[in-house]
Amino acid sequence: MSAVALIVGLGNPGAKYDQTRHNAGFWFLDGLARRFHCTLNPENRFQGEAGRCDIDGADCRLLKPTTFMNRSGQSVAALAGFFKIPPEAILVVHDELDLEPGTVRLKRGGGHGGHNGLRDLISALGSREFLRLRVGIGHPGHRDDVVNYVLNRPSSEDRIAIDAAIESALLEVPKIVSGDLDAAMNALHRPNSGGDTAING
């Protein structure tokens, strides 16, 4: 059995939000689906777009919740419950304010850090022990500016950096899915990058 049986990308549905920073998880999942020739289809019972994918021989499900960010847990819990996937076998990809654009970090567990999608996931799953792939989007500098910041488009320079980081992270997905997390981290967490250095970091 692979270490990861479900990969979830977090974001908000609809054209209004498609290119906003909060949708970095959707951008990653769309790239993953293209890379491994996986089709995502609307699944009302899971309140999202879902697909099944062969990732270098490992069977993995993909999910984009269409519940809006702060209700992501409803969608993930529905699919995970139906297919009996434990939290420990779920990888959640989300935007991360505390990392600069161009940076991606992998970690297991931890709190929600004020991220509404993670907050709802932890509540719905009853666990913090899912894997997280954190896609850096940078911070506006003041917490009062966060909502407006994440719900707007990144600059062209930042978007190029974010897309490049996503492409690099996509190369490590087979390692993550197979359970070779240390190797994936070694590739993603370069020296002096200021990110996590341990699986429980």
FIKOLMAR-916468 format. One line per 5 residues: number of its first residue (from 0); for each residue x, y, z of C-alpha. Coordinates in pm, whole numbers, plus 50000, padded with zeros to 5 digits. Layout:
N
NUM> X:Y:Z ~ ... .
This chain:
201
0> 50000:50000:50000 ~ 50127:50345:49914 ~ 50184:50604:50186 ~ 49941:50844:50016 ~ 49607:50726:49877 .
5> 49442:51068:49836 ~ 49584:51402:49721 ~ 49367:51707:49789 ~ 49420:52053:49642 ~ 49257:52338:49833 .
10> 49101:52642:49671 ~ 48777:52823:49598 ~ 48552:52725:49304 ~ 48453:52955:49021 ~ 48617:53187:48771 .
15> 48622:53473:49023 ~ 48879:53291:49236 ~ 49059:53082:48974 ~ 49375:53293:48955 ~ 49389:53408:49319 .
20> 49666:53312:49561 ~ 49430:53105:49778 ~ 49392:52866:49484 ~ 49753:52749:49474 ~ 49637:52404:49584 .
25> 49403:52387:49284 ~ 49689:52494:49055 ~ 49900:52209:49188 ~ 49624:51950:49149 ~ 49548:52062:48794 .
30> 49916:52023:48710 ~ 49923:51680:48872 ~ 49620:51565:48675 ~ 49781:51680:48349 ~ 50114:51516:48428 .
35> 49960:51177:48504 ~ 49674:51197:48251 ~ 49401:51193:48512 ~ 49054:51336:48450 ~ 48874:51517:48731 .
40> 48496:51488:48720 ~ 48225:51653:48932 ~ 48117:51419:49215 ~ 47814:51551:49402 ~ 47844:51289:49675 .
45> 48193:51420:49755 ~ 48111:51790:49695 ~ 48407:51825:49463 ~ 48587:51724:49146 ~ 48749:51382:49185 .
50> 48957:51140:48983 ~ 49165:50826:49010 ~ 49523:50825:48898 ~ 49813:50587:48840 ~ 50124:50757:48975 .
55> 50420:50544:48872 ~ 50228:50228:48955 ~ 50059:50358:49272 ~ 49681:50393:49279 ~ 49588:50739:49408 .
60> 49273:50949:49420 ~ 49268:51324:49351 ~ 49017:51573:49489 ~ 48937:51943:49446 ~ 48666:52039:49696 .
65> 48406:52274:49548 ~ 48262:52368:49887 ~ 48467:52689:49921 ~ 48781:52692:50131 ~ 48629:52714:50477 .
70> 48418:52402:50419 ~ 48687:52189:50253 ~ 48667:51932:50531 ~ 48314:51829:50430 ~ 48434:51722:50088 .
75> 48753:51550:50204 ~ 48581:51365:50488 ~ 48308:51243:50252 ~ 48554:51093:50002 ~ 48797:50962:50265 .
80> 48512:50802:50458 ~ 48363:50640:50148 ~ 48694:50485:50041 ~ 48814:50421:50398 ~ 49126:50636:50358 .
85> 49280:50731:50696 ~ 49406:51086:50757 ~ 49764:50960:50757 ~ 49723:50857:50390 ~ 49603:51201:50276 .
90> 49823:51473:50125 ~ 49671:51821:50136 ~ 49821:52087:49907 ~ 49755:52446:50013 ~ 49878:52803:49989 .
95> 50115:52913:50266 ~ 50154:53276:50377 ~ 50466:53203:50582 ~ 50668:53087:50280 ~ 50793:53308:50000 .
100> 50672:53250:49641 ~ 50896:52989:49482 ~ 50914:52781:49800 ~ 50740:52450:49871 ~ 50763:52252:50194 .
105> 50638:51908:50296 ~ 50534:51825:50651 ~ 50311:51590:50850 ~ 50069:51714:51110 ~ 50066:52044:51293 .
110> 49803:52310:51350 ~ 49604:52510:51099 ~ 49811:52830:51134 ~ 49499:53038:51071 ~ 49433:52870:50736 .
115> 49056:52822:50711 ~ 49083:52520:50483 ~ 49313:52338:50722 ~ 49101:52442:51018 ~ 48793:52279:50865 .
120> 48989:51970:50758 ~ 49122:51909:51107 ~ 48770:51944:51246 ~ 48606:51719:50984 ~ 48873:51447:50991 .
125> 48922:51458:51367 ~ 49297:51445:51308 ~ 49594:51667:51231 ~ 49809:51382:51105 ~ 49762:51431:50732 .
130> 50054:51534:50514 ~ 50070:51893:50393 ~ 50245:52031:50087 ~ 50273:52402:50156 ~ 50300:52624:49849 .
135> 50453:52960:49937 ~ 50259:53271:49833 ~ 50430:53527:50059 ~ 50273:53752:50324 ~ 50125:54101:50278 .
140> 50301:54221:50593 ~ 50002:54284:50820 ~ 49738:54037:50930 ~ 49456:54282:50852 ~ 49557:54263:50485 .
145> 49561:53882:50463 ~ 49206:53821:50338 ~ 49235:54073:50056 ~ 49582:53942:49973 ~ 49493:53574:49939 .
150> 49179:53653:49739 ~ 49371:53853:49480 ~ 49607:53755:49200 ~ 49980:53736:49264 ~ 50208:53967:49067 .
155> 50336:53822:48742 ~ 50678:53776:48903 ~ 50530:53591:49201 ~ 50310:53376:48978 ~ 50613:53267:48776 .
160> 50792:53173:49100 ~ 50488:52985:49234 ~ 50442:52795:48907 ~ 50810:52698:48904 ~ 50787:52571:49261 .
165> 50478:52369:49175 ~ 50656:52213:48878 ~ 50948:52116:49102 ~ 50711:51967:49359 ~ 50526:51766:49094 .
170> 50849:51583:49021 ~ 50855:51457:49381 ~ 50497:51328:49391 ~ 50590:50966:49303 ~ 50829:50961:49601 .
175> 50563:51106:49833 ~ 50294:50864:49718 ~ 50527:50565:49755 ~ 50618:50672:50109 ~ 50973:50788:50042 .
180> 50913:51114:50224 ~ 51273:51172:50326 ~ 51387:51165:49964 ~ 51108:51405:49865 ~ 51204:51641:50146 .
185> 51570:51629:50054 ~ 51475:51745:49706 ~ 51225:52011:49816 ~ 51401:52150:50124 ~ 51722:52297:50000 .
190> 51988:52410:50250 ~ 51930:52760:50390 ~ 51578:52766:50247 ~ 51429:52833:50589 ~ 51170:52556:50571 .
195> 51090:52237:50755 ~ 51374:51991:50804 ~ 51193:51698:50957 ~ 50878:51500:50885 ~ 50720:51625:51207 .
200> 50857:51977:51163 .
